[in-house]
Amino acid sequence: MPVNLPTNLLRSFVAIVDTGSMLNASEQVFVTQSALSLQIKRLEELVQQSLFLREGRRLHLTAAGEVLLDYARRVLSLHDEAVAAVSAGRFAGPARIGMVQDFADSLLSGLLSRFAELHPDAQIYARVAGTAELQALLDRRELDILLGFAAPNDGSAVTVAPMSWYGTAELVERDTIPLAVLEEPCRFREAAIRALEDMGLQWRIAVETPNLATLRAAVAAGLGITARTHLFQDDMTVLEHERLPSLPRVAAILRTSDKLDRAAHRLAELARETVTGLKIGMI
């Protein structure tokens, strides 16, 4: 009898090679590390060859693994092409999108629900994190789409927005201005600190949080001022004070992996439309 190599085993095998580790591969193929190890063991049993050599924490392909890798890529490519052709517009997913917290409220309730309505058979994986973390995931092919912030001249810019100050005017009158900021790395945090230092103003971190909702609450409570785009406003108004320096502009960016399947490509199109519709460049 001919040996049948399940595509899920081949996909896990390729994911380990592409991401460089069991941990990263497990996040990409959505199985636990222990399940992934069992999949590779099963694949090795089927081909009756060892596929990896372990050196400390690093995995290296054996000669048999090198041979199988090329065939596995071709098999998966043809498999996915066949599924797309037979599905005739149906999506298998998952389409993987990452976004910064500023976009989460608008996109999770708008973009993703719209995508789900248009393509009920699609699967969606959404990650909310900082731009730097999302970029690392995109580089490791663990995301298909990234929505974040970057410099205004970034080539991936969808639109450009002004940064503004938010908070209580009384805080600006103090000798040392209290700031409420997100944890590093954060483009808005860096811009606020640099602007104050360029003006020779004293500052201190009064509130530091990884969470945008907590940041909003801290600013609303008068614990510190902060710098964001108008997406931060909610029911807040821009803080204008003659003592405060001007702030730079920031780009809302959309980046994608170099290979998108039909589902991810459609989600990227909707993401661009949605971010453009937010009009973050207008205050």
JOVEN-V740258 format. One record per helix or strand. SS is the DSSP state (H for helix, E for strand). FROM is the first residue (numbers start at 0). LEN is the number of residues. If there is no record, write none. Layout:
SS,FROM,LEN  SS,FROM,LEN
//
This chain:
H,6,13  H,21,8  H,32,15  E,51,4  E,57,4  H,62,25  E,94,5  H,100,9  H,110,8  E,123,5  H,130,9  E,144,6  E,156,6  E,163,3  H,168,4  E,175,7  H,186,12  E,201,8  H,211,9  E,224,4  H,229,3  E,248,8  H,261,17
//
